[in-house]
């Protein structure tokens, strides 16, 4: 895992924060406090940036890269799932034909309610 807490140490964003959490079920999990992180194949937010979901604000506190194979049940729980297997099943169902590649790096965005 590559932990970076300063925006100047991060590569440029590949998308906007508005696209960070878009799945309705995930939005509900964030609102309820059940989802406090999301993983994307690109970097969607800067540290300190504010995400607005249903008129509520969430501040991005950490952004770092992580290999899928480094994920644990605890990481899956940050994503709003009970276990890593549940998380994998959900991700793979959203991306038909995509394999779970343990060496694949993703960007983790951790956030809290403002």
C-alpha positions in Angstrom: 0.0 0.0 0.0 1.3 3.4 -0.9 0.0 6.0 1.7 0.1 9.6 0.6 -1.5 12.3 2.7 -0.4 15.4 0.8 -2.0 16.5 -2.4 1.4 17.6 -3.8 2.6 14.0 -3.5 -0.3 12.6 -5.5 -0.5 12.3 -9.3 -3.1 14.4 -11.1 -6.8 13.5 -10.7 -8.2 11.3 -13.5 -11.8 12.2 -12.8 -13.9 14.6 -10.6 -15.2 14.1 -7.1 -18.8 14.1 -8.4 -18.1 10.7 -9.9 -16.6 9.2 -6.8 -19.8 7.6 -5.4 -22.6 7.3 -7.9 -24.3 3.9 -7.3 -27.6 4.6 -5.5 -27.0 1.8 -3.0 -23.6 3.1 -2.2 -24.9 6.6 -1.8 -27.3 5.3 0.8 -24.5 3.5 2.6 -22.5 6.7 2.8 -25.4 8.7 4.1 -26.0 6.0 6.8 -22.3 6.0 7.8 -21.9 2.4 6.6 -19.5 3.3 3.8 -16.5 5.5 4.6 -14.2 4.6 1.7 -14.4 3.9 -2.0 -11.9 2.4 -4.4 -11.5 3.5 -8.0 -9.2 2.7 -10.8 -8.2 6.4 -10.9 -7.8 9.2 -8.5 -11.1 11.2 -8.2 -10.5 13.5 -5.3 -7.9 15.5 -3.4 -7.4 15.4 0.3 -9.7 18.0 1.9 -12.0 18.1 -1.1 -15.8 17.9 -0.3 -18.2 15.4 -1.8 -21.9 16.3 -1.7 -24.5 13.5 -1.6 -28.1 14.3 -1.0 -27.2 17.7 0.3 -24.8 16.3 2.9 -21.1 17.0 2.8 -18.3 14.5 3.2 -14.6 15.5 3.4 -11.9 13.3 1.8 -9.4 12.7 4.5 -7.0 10.1 2.9 -6.1 9.1 -0.7 -3.7 6.3 -1.4 -3.0 3.5 -3.8 -3.5 -0.2 -2.8 -3.3 -3.5 -4.5 -6.5 -5.5 -4.6 -4.6 -8.4 -3.0 -3.8 -6.2 0.0 -7.5 -5.8 0.9 -8.9 -7.3 4.1 -12.3 -7.8 5.6 -11.7 -4.5 7.4 -11.2 -2.7 4.1 -14.4 -4.3 2.7 -16.3 -3.0 5.8 -15.1 0.5 5.0 -16.8 -0.1 1.6 -20.0 -1.1 3.3 -19.7 -4.9 3.0 -19.4 -7.5 5.8 -16.6 -9.4 4.2 -14.0 -9.2 1.4 -15.8 -11.9 -0.5 -19.1 -9.8 -0.5 -17.1 -6.8 -1.8 -15.5 -8.9 -4.5 -18.8 -10.3 -5.6 -20.3 -6.8 -5.8 -17.4 -5.3 -7.8 -17.3 -8.2 -10.2 -21.0 -8.1 -10.8 -20.7 -4.4 -11.8 -17.9 -5.2 -14.2 -18.9 -8.4 -16.1 -15.9 -10.3 -17.4 -13.4 -8.4 -15.3 -11.2 -10.8 -13.2 -10.1 -10.1 -9.7 -6.3 -9.4 -10.1 -4.6 -9.2 -6.8 -1.7 -7.1 -8.2 -4.0 -4.5 -9.7 -3.6 -1.1 -8.0 -6.6 1.0 -7.2 -7.0 4.4 -5.5 -8.6 4.4 -2.1 -10.5 7.5 -1.1 -11.5 7.7 2.6 -14.0 10.3 3.7 -16.0 11.5 6.8 -19.2 13.4 7.3 -18.6 17.1 7.6 
